[in-house]
Amino acid sequence: MSESSACGNCGEPLAEPANTPLEKRQPCPKCGSTRRNFSVEMRASIKVSASVNVEVITYPKASLTITQGLVGQEHFNIAIVTSHMACEVAAERAFDAAYAAKKLEPLTA
C-alpha cells in the first residue's frame, strides 16, 4: 500500500504525510496553498483454481447397468436381450479399434 499527497490547488507533489493536521501543514512551495489531495494505492491478487473429474460411460457399460436393474426387477428375458446388445456393441468397437491399429479396412456387411 502506498500513500501520496499533493497540493489541492496546483497538484504539486508534496512530501507531507497524509495525517498532518490542517494547522501544521506547510504551504505549497509552488502556490502557497494548504489544500491537499491524498491518494492511497492498494494492490491485491486472487488466484482461483478448479478441477473437474469426468467419467466417460460407454454405451456398452450403460447397457449393462440397465441390465442389472432389469435382473433386479426379474425381467430376465429383456435383460438377456440388453446384455447381448451390450456385448455386440463392445465387440464391434473392439474389432474397429484393432483394424484401425493395424491400418486395415473394417469388415462391412
N, C-alpha and C positions, 0 to 999 in steps of 0.2 A: 504494500500500500504506500502511495506517495502523496504528499500534500504540497501544494504550492499556493502562493499568494501573489496578487498583482494589484496595482493601483486601480481603484474602481472608476477613476476618471479617464486616465490616458492609457491604461493597460500595461504600464511599465512593470516588468517582473521585479518583485521585492524579496529580500532575504528575511523578512519579518515572519515569525511564527504565527500560525492562524489563531492561536489562543491569546494573542496580545490584546489587553484591554484597550478600549477606544481612547481613554485618556493618556495611555502610554505609547500610542502609535507615533512613529516619526513621520513627518510629512514626506510625500513622494519627492525624490530628488529631481524629477523631471518637471512636475507641475505643481507640487506643494499640497496636493490633496491628501486627506486622511481616510478617504473612502477606500474600501478594499473589496476585491473579488477573491474568493477562496475556491480552490478545487481539490478534490480528492480522487485519486485514481486507484481502483482496485481491480485485480485480475484473479480469475478463478478458472479452473478447468474441471471438466467432468468426463469421466471415462465410463462408457456403458458397453457391456458385452453380454451376449446371449448365446445359447446353444440350443439346437433342436435335434432331437433323436427321432429318426423316421424309420419305421419298419415297413418294408415293402411286402405285401401279402400277395402271393401269386394266385392266379385263378385256380390251379390245382389244390393249393393249400386251403383256399377259401371253400372250395367244393368239399374237401374232406372235413372241414369244420361243420359244414351244413350236414354232411353225412352222419357225423357223431350225434348231432341233435335229432336227426331222424331215427337213429337207432335208439336213442333215449326215449323217444316217443313211440317206439315199437312199430315204426313204419319201415319194416325191413325191405320190402320189395323196392320202394323208391330209393332207399339207402343204397341198395346194391347198384341200381342204375346210376346214381350220382357218383358213387365211388369208382365205377367203371369209366365214367366220363372223365373224372379227375385223372385217372391213370392214362387214358388215351391222350389227353392234352399234354400231360407231363412227358409221355414217351415221344410224342411228336416234337415237342420243343427240344428234347434231348437229342433226337436224330438231327434236327435242323442245326443245332449248335455243333454237333460232331461233323456234319457235312461242311459247314462253314469253316471249321477249324482246319479241315483237310482240303479246303478250296474245291469241293465237289458240288455239283448241282444237286439240289434236293430232288428226291423222287416225287413225281406228281402223278395224280390219278388220271 
